[in-house]
């Protein structure tokens, strides 16, 4: 069987999935964290039931917790893609797992793709769970264009995992991956609107955010939620990051 065959990728993905399930903290942040955070914010924050933005007619139609839901979803993506994922690969490198794998015909792209598949699948489950909890518990409204929201979420995940893959490909140790990943994480969260909602940011900051994976993802999901049209630029930006960074990460991958 060729090391590049789909069956090999399926086996590697299954192994990585089983390993991920053995880490309770990873399961929490990948699957449960968005739902818990959304419920806590919706129940505890007084702005959750007020209009998200009175300056924009579309955003005024949704409440604060609905407007913040795309931010929570991008926060979940960033946590897994820029923290959990690169640290896992760097730990493999530091403990010699990658060195042993380097003696096999398995190309690095298969390991990276397997990790991304496992984590994106977990994030999809997390998103569905968060939306279910949000709609049932804290009055999150359903998106006007669910297809746009889904496409934006998936592209936000793949593009941010592209950044995480680049970190995972080069970080020599788990400590290095933590430092680099956390720096990228907090910068990305700023542009995603975690610290300050995007609609009230200065126009220049919003324009810069639209060219970052999580910033574009947050804006695109919000547009889909309120039915503002298809956010073509943001979707293309995220697709571009994915196409650029995933192959580059495989090319620059270091086994040791």
Secondary structure by P-SEA (a helix, b strand, c coil): cccccaaaaaaaaaaaaaaaaacaaaaaaaccaaaaaaaaaaacccccccccccccaaaaaccccccaaaaaaaaaaaaaaacaaaaaaaaaaaaaaaaaaaaccccaaaaaaaaaaaaaaaaaaaaaaaaaaaaacccccccccaaaaaaaaaaaaaaaaaaaaaaaaccccaaaaaaaaaaaaaaaaaaaccccccccccaaaaaaaaacaaaaaaaaaaaaaaccccaaaaaaaaaaaaaccaaaaaaacccc
